[in-house]
């Protein structure tokens, strides 16, 4: 009976050592990776109202940027 408990204790200690080693390894890899860099997008200003918005969401007409089709139309009317 004592032998069984001894082997169970050894197995538990072995599993604990492996799990703590894996946690330390994962933490070390995350530290090496460094902070994640985010890719930004260019912001443009609406010619009509002056609001800033991402270039991908803007409407372009004659090289000018607008926040909506209505502002593009109003600007072209004068």
NULUM-911592 format. One record per atom (N, C-alpha, C): residue number from 1; residue in one letter; atom name; x, y, z. Coordinates in Angstrom, 3 decimals, padded with zeros to 6 digits. Layout:
N
   num   residu   atome          u          v          w
   NUM        A      CA          X          Y          Z
...
END
This chain:
78
   num   residu   atome          u          v          w
     1        X       N    000.826   -001.199    000.000
     1        X      CA    000.000    000.000    000.000
     1        X       C    000.868    001.261    000.000
     2        X       N    001.948    001.211    000.745
     2        X      CA    002.854    002.348    000.813
     2        X       C    003.531    002.613   -000.517
     3        X       N    003.831    001.531   -001.240
     3        X      CA    004.467    001.682   -002.551
     3        X       C    003.538    002.383   -003.542
     4        X       N    002.281    002.031   -003.510
     4        X      CA    001.303    002.639   -004.424
     4        X       C    001.206    004.140   -004.158
     5        X       N    001.104    004.508   -002.890
     5        X      CA    001.037    005.929   -002.545
     5        X       C    002.319    006.653   -002.962
     6        X       N    003.460    005.992   -002.786
     6        X      CA    004.734    006.583   -003.185
     6        X       C    004.760    006.846   -004.691
     7        X       N    004.337    005.888   -005.502
     7        X      CA    004.337    006.065   -006.953
     7        X       C    003.307    007.106   -007.402
     8        X       N    002.179    007.159   -006.725
     8        X      CA    001.176    008.190   -007.032
     8        X       C    001.751    009.570   -006.723
     9        X       N    002.448    009.685   -005.606
     9        X      CA    003.072    010.948   -005.229
     9        X       C    004.147    011.348   -006.242
    10        X       N    004.958    010.411   -006.676
    10        X      CA    005.992    010.682   -007.681
    10        X       C    005.352    011.118   -009.001
    11        X       N    004.282    010.439   -009.421
    11        X      CA    003.596    010.792   -010.667
    11        X       C    002.992    012.194   -010.573
    12        X       N    002.377    012.525   -009.432
    12        X      CA    001.790    013.851   -009.251
    12        X       C    002.874    014.927   -009.279
    13        X       N    004.004    014.660   -008.642
    13        X      CA    005.115    015.602   -008.656
    13        X       C    005.653    015.795   -010.073
    14        X       N    005.766    014.724   -010.812
    14        X      CA    006.234    014.780   -012.195
    14        X       C    005.281    015.610   -013.061
    15        X       N    003.986    015.386   -012.928
    15        X      CA    002.998    016.150   -013.704
    15        X       C    003.022    017.630   -013.326
    16        X       N    003.194    017.914   -012.037
    16        X      CA    003.261    019.300   -011.587
    16        X       C    004.491    019.995   -012.169
    17        X       N    005.634    019.314   -012.187
    17        X      CA    006.851    019.885   -012.759
    17        X       C    006.693    020.166   -014.250
    18        X       N    006.085    019.246   -014.969
    18        X      CA    005.875    019.439   -016.409
    18        X       C    004.952    020.631   -016.666
    19        X       N    003.855    020.726   -015.913
    19        X      CA    002.911    021.826   -016.147
    19        X       C    003.539    023.176   -015.800
    20        X       N    004.325    023.248   -014.727
    20        X      CA    004.958    024.524   -014.382
    20        X       C    006.015    024.904   -015.419
    21        X       N    006.718    023.921   -015.961
    21        X      CA    007.704    024.188   -017.013
    21        X       C    007.016    024.721   -018.270
    22        X       N    005.889    024.133   -018.631
    22        X      CA    005.163    024.579   -019.827
    22        X       C    004.632    026.002   -019.646
    23        X       N    004.131    026.323   -018.442
    23        X      CA    003.650    027.677   -018.174
    23        X       C    004.781    028.697   -018.293
    24        X       N    005.936    028.364   -017.735
    24        X      CA    007.087    029.269   -017.807
    24        X       C    007.553    029.440   -019.250
    25        X       N    007.544    028.373   -020.016
    25        X      CA    007.948    028.437   -021.416
    25        X       C    006.992    029.315   -022.220
    26        X       N    005.703    029.164   -021.972
    26        X      CA    004.704    029.973   -022.677
    26        X       C    004.862    031.452   -022.320
    27        X       N    005.093    031.734   -021.047
    27        X      CA    005.274    033.118   -020.610
    27        X       C    006.518    033.724   -021.253
    28        X       N    007.585    032.980   -021.340
    28        X      CA    008.826    033.453   -021.947
    28        X       C    008.623    033.751   -023.434
    29        X       N    007.863    032.900   -024.122
    29        X      CA    007.606    033.122   -025.547
    29        X       C    006.759    034.374   -025.765
    30        X       N    005.785    034.615   -024.892
    30        X      CA    004.951    035.812   -025.013
    30        X       C    005.768    037.075   -024.774
    31        X       N    006.727    037.018   -023.852
    31        X      CA    007.571    038.180   -023.591
    31        X       C    008.478    038.475   -024.780
    32        X       N    008.965    037.451   -025.430
    32        X      CA    009.827    037.638   -026.596
    32        X       C    009.056    038.220   -027.769
    33        X       N    007.805    037.827   -027.879
    33        X      CA    006.980    038.270   -029.000
    33        X       C    006.811    039.786   -028.981
    34        X       N    006.702    040.370   -027.811
    34        X      CA    006.549    041.816   -027.689
    34        X       C    005.107    042.227   -027.924
    35        X       N    004.869    043.514   -027.844
    35        X      CA    003.499    043.997   -028.032
    35        X       C    003.049    043.848   -029.482
    36        X       N    001.790    043.578   -029.636
    36        X      CA    001.221    043.434   -030.980
    36        X       C    001.121    044.814   -031.620
    37        X       N    001.508    044.904   -032.857
    37        X      CA    001.408    046.175   -033.566
    37        X       C    000.125    046.183   -034.390
    38        X       N   -000.537    047.285   -034.336
    38        X      CA   -001.782    047.427   -035.079
    38        X       C   -001.526    048.262   -036.326
    39        X       N   -002.047    047.794   -037.409
    39        X      CA   -001.936    048.547   -038.654
    39        X       C   -003.008    049.630   -038.649
    40        X       N   -002.609    050.840   -038.913
    40        X      CA   -003.556    051.943   -038.951
    40        X       C   -004.048    052.190   -040.366
    41        X       N   -005.029    053.033   -040.457
    41        X      CA   -005.569    053.403   -041.762
    41        X       C   -005.546    054.920   -041.851
    42        X       N   -005.276    055.432   -043.018
    42        X      CA   -005.234    056.877   -043.212
    42        X       C   -006.612    057.478   -042.988
    43        X       N   -006.621    058.620   -042.293
    43        X      CA   -007.855    059.353   -042.065
    43        X       C   -007.885    060.524   -043.043
    44        X       N   -009.079    060.817   -043.545
    44        X      CA   -009.250    061.944   -044.464
    44        X       C   -010.339    062.861   -043.915
    45        X       N   -010.339    064.089   -044.392
    45        X      CA   -011.292    065.099   -043.920
    45        X       C   -012.323    065.366   -045.007
    46        X       N   -013.578    065.379   -044.616
    46        X      CA   -014.653    065.708   -045.558
    46        X       C   -014.510    067.179   -045.947
    47        X       N   -014.515    067.447   -047.240
    47        X      CA   -014.349    068.813   -047.738
    47        X       C   -015.540    069.681   -047.333
    48        X       N   -016.712    069.093   -047.246
    48        X      CA   -017.926    069.867   -046.975
    48        X       C   -018.093    070.214   -045.491
    49        X       N   -018.016    069.213   -044.615
    49        X      CA   -018.311    069.463   -043.199
    49        X       C   -017.091    069.384   -042.285
    50        X       N   -015.991    068.823   -042.760
    50        X      CA   -014.771    068.784   -041.961
    50        X       C   -014.618    067.585   -041.047
    51        X       N   -015.548    066.670   -041.078
    51        X      CA   -015.434    065.487   -040.221
    51        X       C   -014.327    064.577   -040.761
    52        X       N   -013.599    063.919   -039.843
    52        X      CA   -012.540    062.990   -040.241
    52        X       C   -013.083    061.568   -040.221
    53        X       N   -012.721    060.791   -041.230
    53        X      CA   -013.168    059.408   -041.335
    53        X       C   -012.103    058.588   -042.050
    54        X       N   -012.135    057.254   -041.881
    54        X      CA   -011.163    056.403   -042.577
    54        X       C   -011.319    056.533   -044.087
    55        X       N   -010.198    056.469   -044.780
    55        X      CA   -010.218    056.624   -046.235
    55        X       C   -011.113    055.579   -046.891
    56        X       N   -011.134    054.354   -046.338
    56        X      CA   -011.933    053.287   -046.946
    56        X       C   -013.435    053.555   -046.846
    57        X       N   -013.856    054.392   -045.899
    57        X      CA   -015.282    054.701   -045.736
    57        X       C   -015.683    055.991   -046.449
    58        X       N   -014.725    056.702   -047.001
    58        X      CA   -015.033    057.987   -047.628
    58        X       C   -015.475    057.804   -049.076
    59        X       N   -016.076    058.855   -049.599
    59        X      CA   -016.488    058.892   -051.001
    59        X       C   -015.569    059.895   -051.689
    60        X       N   -014.943    059.470   -052.770
    60        X      CA   -013.977    060.321   -053.470
    60        X       C   -014.591    060.848   -054.759
    61        X       N   -014.399    062.140   -054.986
    61        X      CA   -014.863    062.765   -056.219
    61        X       C   -013.883    063.874   -056.573
    62        X       N   -013.316    063.791   -057.771
    62        X      CA   -012.368    064.782   -058.274
    62        X       C   -011.193    064.975   -057.315
    63        X       N   -010.740    063.892   -056.702
    63        X      CA   -009.597    063.959   -055.792
    63        X       C   -009.923    064.511   -054.420
    64        X       N   -011.185    064.745   -054.126
    64        X      CA   -011.611    065.267   -052.824
    64        X       C   -012.390    064.180   -052.095
    65        X       N   -012.351    064.235   -050.766
    65        X      CA   -012.999    063.212   -049.942
    65        X       C   -014.234    063.785   -049.267
    66        X       N   -015.276    062.939   -049.217
    66        X      CA   -016.540    063.330   -048.596
    66        X       C   -017.004    062.223   -047.663
    67        X       N   -017.761    062.608   -046.617
    67        X      CA   -018.250    061.611   -045.664
    67        X       C   -019.534    060.948   -046.147
    68        X       N   -020.240    061.574   -047.071
    68        X      CA   -021.481    060.983   -047.586
    68        X       C   -021.710    061.450   -049.021
    69        X       N   -022.585    060.736   -049.689
    69        X      CA   -022.919    061.107   -051.065
    69        X       C   -023.652    062.447   -051.092
    70        X       N   -024.431    062.715   -050.046
    70        X      CA   -025.146    063.988   -049.977
    70        X       C   -024.164    065.160   -049.914
    71        X       N   -023.111    065.037   -049.123
    71        X      CA   -022.124    066.118   -049.042
    71        X       C   -021.352    066.262   -050.351
    72        X       N   -021.114    065.163   -051.038
    72        X      CA   -020.464    065.241   -052.350
    72        X       C   -021.350    066.025   -053.314
    73        X       N   -022.647    065.703   -053.289
    73        X      CA   -023.596    066.372   -054.179
    73        X       C   -023.733    067.858   -053.827
    74        X       N   -023.836    068.186   -052.541
    74        X      CA   -023.963    069.583   -052.124
    74        X       C   -022.723    070.392   -052.492
    75        X       N   -021.560    069.786   -052.369
    75        X      CA   -020.323    070.498   -052.705
    75        X       C   -020.218    070.743   -054.213
    76        X       N   -020.682    069.789   -055.002
    76        X      CA   -020.594    069.961   -056.459
    76        X       C   -021.605    070.994   -056.960
    77        X       N   -022.710    071.192   -056.216
    77        X      CA   -023.704    072.195   -056.609
    77        X       C   -023.222    073.612   -056.311
    78        X       N   -022.335    073.728   -055.357
    78        X      CA   -021.803    075.062   -055.071
    78        X       C   -022.170    075.463   -053.736
END
